[in-house]
Amino acid sequence: MFQEIDENFYIFLNNVAGVKLIKENDKYIWLFYTNHPEPLKSKPFDTKEDAVIWFKNIKYNFYRSKE
């Protein structure tokens, strides 16, 4: 399943080996670790809560698509 992680930037979720939430320039960003040399960054979020909710929605949609 492809997921948009920033405007017009999609990744194939089956290729994600790890995910990490970081704070950068007073914004929260998810790092998606794949076979790419550098982690791919999500869009920035103003609050940690917004970032967590966004990621929970991705997980929900991903696991729902597996059923």
N, C-alpha and C positions, 0 to 999 in steps of 0.2 A: 504494500500500500504506500502510495506517495503522500507526503505531508508537506504543506506549505509552512516553512519556518520563518520566512520573511517575505516581503512583497515580491511575488514572481520568482521565489527561490524554493524549490522543492527537493526533498530527499526521499530515498526509498527506505522506509523504516526497517525493512528486513536486514539492511546493511549496517544498522547502528549497533555498535558494540558497547557503548557506554554513554551516559548523559550526566552532565554536571551543571549546577546552577552557580554562577559567579556574579559578583558585583563589580562593574566596570564603569567608571565615570558617573557615579551615582545612579546607574541603571542596572537592572538585573537582566542577565542574558543566560540562556541555556547553551551549553556547548554539547554538540553531538559528535561523538567519536566514531569514525568509520575507518575504512582503509586509506582514506585521504591523509596526507602527511600532517595537516593541521586540522584541529577540530572545526566543524562548521558551526557558525553562530546563528542563534535565533534572532528574531526582532527584539529590541530592548523593551523592558517593562519598567514602569515607574515604581512599582511596589513589588515586594517579594510575594505577597498574596496573589497579585495578578499573574505573576509568572507561574506560581504553583497551580493555580486554577487552569491556566492555559495548557500546562503539561498534563494535568489530570484528564482534561478533555481529549488530548491526543491519545493517551493510554486507553481511555474508554473506547474511543473510536477504533483503535487498532485491535484491541481484543474482541470487540464486537464484530469486526470484519472477519475474524478467524472462525466464528461459529458457523 
